[in-house]
Amino acid sequence: MLANVHKFAISNNKKMKAKKIIYYVTTGFMSFAMLFSTYAYLTKPELKQAFQHLGFPDYFRVELAVAKFMAAVSLWLYVRLVRETAYIGLAISFVSAFIAHIASGDSIGHIVYPVFVLAILIVSYVTYTKTSKN
């Protein structure tokens, strides 16, 4: 009986370790991607043109860059409300990007990319909620 409890504890520990690794990898990727987006939105002329193509005013590009920078940092903070606000804001951003690319008639690559990043964000959030309970 005690051996079974010990095996369960070890198995549970390995699962938790795997969840933490997945959390750190996906959250690290998300933070890196948002920091890179911030840099690109503010420095790359082709992204300024891309925002114009999507029908957004230029100030929105700057606002989005600031918001993504704040989210990249907030994903690592220990204040639950701030962290979850970052998750929600990024999710809205990716869904909006998906819709904007469809409405503009962009290629499939531009349409699928926000969905791909949203999937990574969801994995990060799910593993965050599972690891933060323990």
N, C-alpha and C positions, 0 to 999 in steps of 0.2 A: 504494500500500500504506500509506504513512504517513498519507495523507488518511483512509483508512478507520479506522485506529487512532485518529486525532484525533476523527472523528465518533463512534466508539464511546465514547470517553472523555467527550465532551460529553453524549451521550445518557445514559450511565451516571450522570453528575453530576446531570443533570436528574431522573432517576428517584430518586436518593438525596435530592435536595432535596425532591421531592414526598413521599417517605416521611417525612422529618423534619417537614414541615408537617402531614401527617396525624397523626403521633405527637403533636406539640405540641398540636394542636387537640383530639384525642380525650382525651389525658391532662389537658389543662386543663379540659375539660368534666367529666371524671370527678372531678377534685379539687374543682371548684366544686360539683358535685352532692353530693359527700360532705360538704363543709363546710356546705352548706345543710341537708342531712339532720341533721347534728350539731346545728345551731342549732334546727331544727324539732323534733327529738326532745326537746330539753331545754326548749323554751319553749311549744310549742303544745299546749293541752289536748286538742284533737281527735286528736292523734297518740297521746297517752296512752290515750285511749279506743280507738283503732284497735289498739293493742297488746293491750289487754284483749279486744277482739273476736276477735283471732287466738289468744287463749288464752295469751299470754305474761305472766309476772309483770312488775311495774313495773321491777324492777331490771334486767331484760334490756334495756329501752329505753335506760337510762343506759349500760349496758355497750356496747351497739351504737353509741351516739353517740360514746363514747370511742374505740372501735375504728375507726369511720369517720373520725374526726378524724386518728387516727394513720395510717391508710391514705392519706388525702388528702395528708399531708405526706410519707409514705414513698415515694409514687410518684415524687417528684422527687429522692430521695437517690441518691447514686452508689454506694452499697453494694448490690451485686447481690442478696445474700441478703435484705436488708431490703425492697428493692423487689419482689422476686418473692414474698415472703411477703405483702405487701400485695395483689398481684394475686390470689394464691390465696385469701386471706381474703375479699376482695370477691366473688370468683366464688362461693364457698360461701354468702356472705350473699345474693346475688341468686338462686341456685338455691333456697335455703331460703325466701326470700320468695315465690318462684313457687309452691312447694309449699304454703306456709301459706295463701296466698290461694285456691288451688284447694280445699284442705281446708275452708276456712271458707265456701265457696260465694260468694265475692266476684264482683263484676262483671268482665267481660272486660278492662276498662281496668286494673283492679288486678292482674289476672293477667298481662297482656302487658307492663306497664311494667318489671318486673324483667328480663324476657327482652330487651327493647330496650336497657336499660342494660348488661346482660351482653354484648350484641353490641358495644357501643361499647368496653367494657373489653377484649374480645378483639382488636378492631382496634388499640387502644392497645398491648396486649402484643405482638402480631405485629409491628407497626411498630417497637416498642422493640427486639425481638430482631434485626430486620433492620438497624436503624441502629446498634446497639451493636457489631455485628461489624466495622464499618468504622471 
